[in-house]
Amino acid sequence: MKKLFTTKRICRAGVIAALYVALTYAFGLIAYSGTPEIRPAEALCILPLFFPEAVPALWIGCMLANLGSPFIMYDVPIGGLATLVAALCTYGAGRLIKNDILKFIVGGFFSVMVNAFIIPILIVFLCGGSEGYASAAIAYWVYFGSMCATEALWVYALGSVLYFTLRGLRKRGVAAFCDKKPQAADNSEN
């Protein structure tokens, strides 16, 4: 039976959550502004394609990162929930799709779409971000477009580097990125 919680997986989850928080805090308030949202930590949202522990790690990392948000009351639970839903869908895509390119495209799609639909609701309807727009509906769609663009930038541009680097490291059997123990070298020819 395969162990769900190994020391390596727990450590990896901690590193993922910490990276998400650190990358978000590094950009300060511009990581929380709606148009555009500068949050390179979103590139980490492709990690559930490789690691099941990335799902709770991203959720926890997002909630911790959102403690610095000016909309903390809404951003922590709702932003965290959006990340959790996207991470679960990305993990599912990783389990179902075998083609690497298609897996990456579909896996990234969930993070882009879930955030693009949910975060503007938070900004416009819960935090009053429709000021300066003719209506709340127009404000929602402006924020939706902005979220699609910025999320796609981080997930597909920066995330592609992460995805293909990790894929290569796993294929080479680098222990930190694989769950299986490396096989011992055969010394019988000496």
Backbone torsions as a table, in degrees:
resi	resn	phi	psi	omega
1	MET	NA	134.6	-178.1
2	LYS	-79.2	129.4	178.5
3	LYS	-74.2	132.2	178.7
4	LEU	-79.4	-42.1	-177.0
5	PHE	-111.0	96.5	174.4
6	THR	-103.4	163.1	178.3
7	THR	-59.0	-41.9	-179.3
8	LYS	-62.0	-42.6	-179.3
9	ARG	-67.8	-39.5	179.0
10	ILE	-65.8	-43.0	177.4
11	CYS	-64.2	-42.5	179.3
12	ARG	-62.2	-40.7	178.3
13	ALA	-62.3	-42.0	178.4
14	GLY	-62.7	-40.2	178.8
15	VAL	-66.1	-41.8	179.9
16	ILE	-62.9	-47.3	179.7
17	ALA	-61.8	-43.8	-179.7
18	ALA	-64.8	-40.3	177.3
19	LEU	-62.4	-41.9	179.8
20	TYR	-60.7	-46.3	-179.8
21	VAL	-64.0	-48.6	-177.0
22	ALA	-62.9	-42.6	179.8
23	LEU	-67.3	-32.3	178.2
24	THR	-73.8	-48.3	-179.2
25	TYR	-64.3	-28.3	-179.5
26	ALA	-61.5	-24.7	-178.8
27	PHE	-101.9	3.9	173.2
28	GLY	55.6	-142.0	-174.7
29	LEU	-64.6	-24.3	179.1
30	ILE	-70.2	-12.6	174.5
31	ALA	-75.6	-14.4	-176.7
32	TYR	-114.0	-7.5	-179.0
33	SER	-74.8	146.0	-173.3
34	GLY	-75.3	-32.6	-174.2
35	THR	-133.3	109.3	-22.6
36	PRO	-82.0	159.3	178.6
37	GLU	-94.9	114.2	-178.2
38	ILE	-93.2	94.2	-176.8
39	ARG	-140.5	81.3	-178.9
40	PRO	-62.9	-15.8	177.0
41	ALA	-58.7	-21.7	179.7
42	GLU	-64.1	-18.4	174.8
43	ALA	-61.0	-27.5	179.4
44	LEU	-68.4	-12.5	-177.5
45	CYS	-68.3	-6.3	174.9
46	ILE	-88.7	-8.3	-177.0
47	LEU	-62.0	-29.4	175.3
48	PRO	-61.5	-15.2	174.6
49	LEU	-66.6	-23.3	-178.9
50	PHE	-109.0	-38.8	-169.3
51	PHE	-128.0	121.1	177.3
52	PRO	-64.1	-29.3	-179.7
53	GLU	-69.8	-12.7	177.2
54	ALA	-68.5	-24.6	-179.3
55	VAL	-62.3	-59.1	178.4
56	PRO	-68.2	-28.8	179.9
57	ALA	-64.8	-43.6	178.1
58	LEU	-66.2	-39.7	179.0
59	TRP	-61.1	-50.2	-179.7
60	ILE	-66.8	-43.0	178.8
61	GLY	-60.3	-41.6	178.8
62	CYS	-65.1	-44.5	179.6
63	MET	-63.4	-41.4	177.9
64	LEU	-66.2	-40.9	178.7
65	ALA	-63.7	-36.3	-178.0
66	ASN	-75.3	-3.8	173.0
67	LEU	-65.8	-19.1	177.5
68	GLY	-92.0	1.2	-178.0
69	SER	-75.6	144.1	174.1
70	PRO	-68.5	-14.7	178.8
71	PHE	-108.3	39.7	-171.5
72	ILE	-50.3	-39.2	-175.6
73	MET	-61.0	-34.0	-179.6
74	TYR	-101.3	-35.9	-172.3
75	ASP	-68.4	-35.8	-179.3
76	VAL	-65.6	-56.9	-178.0
77	PRO	-73.6	-43.2	-174.8
78	ILE	-76.8	-44.6	176.1
79	GLY	-61.9	-41.3	176.6
80	GLY	-62.6	-41.9	178.6
81	LEU	-65.0	-40.3	177.3
82	ALA	-60.6	-42.9	179.1
83	THR	-66.4	-39.9	178.7
84	LEU	-63.1	-46.1	179.3
85	VAL	-61.4	-46.8	179.8
86	ALA	-62.1	-42.7	-179.2
87	ALA	-65.4	-40.1	177.1
88	LEU	-63.6	-42.7	178.3
89	CYS	-65.7	-40.1	178.2
90	THR	-64.0	-42.8	177.4
91	TYR	-60.2	-44.4	178.5
92	GLY	-60.8	-41.9	178.4
93	ALA	-62.9	-39.0	179.1
94	GLY	-64.5	-31.9	179.1
95	ARG	-78.2	-31.5	-174.6
96	LEU	-91.2	-32.7	-173.3
97	ILE	-101.0	129.1	-177.5
98	LYS	-97.5	-28.3	179.9
99	ASN	-69.8	124.1	-174.1
100	ASP	-59.9	-45.6	-177.7
101	ILE	-66.3	-47.1	179.7
102	LEU	-63.7	-39.4	178.2
103	LYS	-59.5	-45.2	180.0
104	PHE	-64.9	-44.6	-178.6
105	ILE	-63.6	-49.1	-178.4
106	VAL	-69.0	-41.9	179.3
107	GLY	-60.5	-41.5	177.8
108	GLY	-69.9	-30.1	-178.7
109	PHE	-57.6	-39.6	-177.6
110	PHE	-63.9	-43.1	179.1
111	SER	-63.7	-42.6	-179.8
112	VAL	-63.5	-51.3	-173.7
113	MET	-71.7	-43.3	-179.1
114	VAL	-62.2	-46.4	178.9
115	ASN	-66.5	-38.8	-178.7
116	ALA	-65.7	-32.4	179.0
117	PHE	-84.4	-38.3	-172.4
118	ILE	-85.7	-45.7	-174.0
119	ILE	-62.2	-40.1	175.7
120	PRO	-62.3	-29.2	174.8
121	ILE	-61.9	-45.3	179.0
122	LEU	-61.1	-47.6	-175.9
123	ILE	-67.7	-48.4	-171.7
124	VAL	-80.5	-50.2	-170.5
125	PHE	-91.2	-29.9	-178.5
126	LEU	-97.8	-29.9	-175.9
127	CYS	-110.6	4.5	176.2
128	GLY	68.3	37.1	-177.9
129	GLY	-84.9	18.8	-178.8
130	SER	-95.8	5.1	178.7
131	GLU	-62.8	136.3	-179.4
132	GLY	90.2	-3.1	177.6
133	TYR	-112.3	153.7	-178.2
134	ALA	-64.3	-32.0	179.0
135	SER	-153.6	165.0	177.2
136	ALA	-64.8	-33.6	179.4
137	ALA	-64.5	-42.8	178.4
138	ILE	-64.3	-44.0	178.5
139	ALA	-59.7	-43.1	179.4
140	TYR	-57.4	-48.6	-176.1
141	TRP	-71.0	-29.7	174.3
142	VAL	-66.0	-47.5	177.7
143	TYR	-64.8	-37.1	176.4
144	PHE	-58.0	-50.2	179.4
145	GLY	-61.5	-41.6	178.4
146	SER	-63.8	-43.8	179.0
147	MET	-64.8	-40.9	176.7
148	CYS	-58.2	-47.2	-176.7
149	ALA	-66.5	-49.4	-176.4
150	THR	-71.5	-39.9	178.5
151	GLU	-64.3	-42.2	177.9
152	ALA	-63.2	-38.2	178.0
153	LEU	-59.1	-51.5	-177.6
154	TRP	-69.2	-44.7	-176.4
155	VAL	-69.9	-45.4	-174.6
156	TYR	-89.0	-38.1	-179.0
157	ALA	-78.2	-62.3	179.8
158	LEU	-72.4	-37.9	179.5
159	GLY	-64.3	-30.1	179.6
160	SER	-66.2	-38.6	177.1
161	VAL	-61.8	-46.0	179.0
162	LEU	-62.9	-45.6	-177.5
163	TYR	-60.7	-52.4	-175.0
164	PHE	-73.7	-26.9	173.5
165	THR	-68.3	-46.8	178.8
166	LEU	-63.4	-41.3	178.5
167	ARG	-58.8	-44.1	178.5
168	GLY	-64.3	-43.1	179.4
169	LEU	-64.0	-38.4	178.6
170	ARG	-69.3	-39.1	178.2
171	LYS	-65.0	-32.9	177.4
172	ARG	-79.7	-7.9	176.9
173	GLY	80.4	25.3	177.7
174	VAL	-63.5	119.7	-168.5
175	ALA	-56.2	-37.6	-176.9
176	ALA	-64.5	-22.3	-175.6
177	PHE	-110.1	6.3	179.6
178	CYS	-124.3	148.9	177.4
179	ASP	-89.0	-24.4	-179.6
180	LYS	-80.5	147.4	176.9
181	LYS	-73.5	139.6	177.3
182	PRO	-64.4	142.8	-180.0
183	GLN	-78.1	141.9	179.4
184	ALA	-69.1	145.0	179.6
185	ALA	-69.3	144.6	-179.7
186	ASP	-81.9	112.2	-178.7
187	ASN	-100.8	16.3	-175.8
188	SER	-73.3	-15.3	-178.4
189	GLU	-86.0	-5.3	-177.6
190	ASN	-72.9	NA	NA
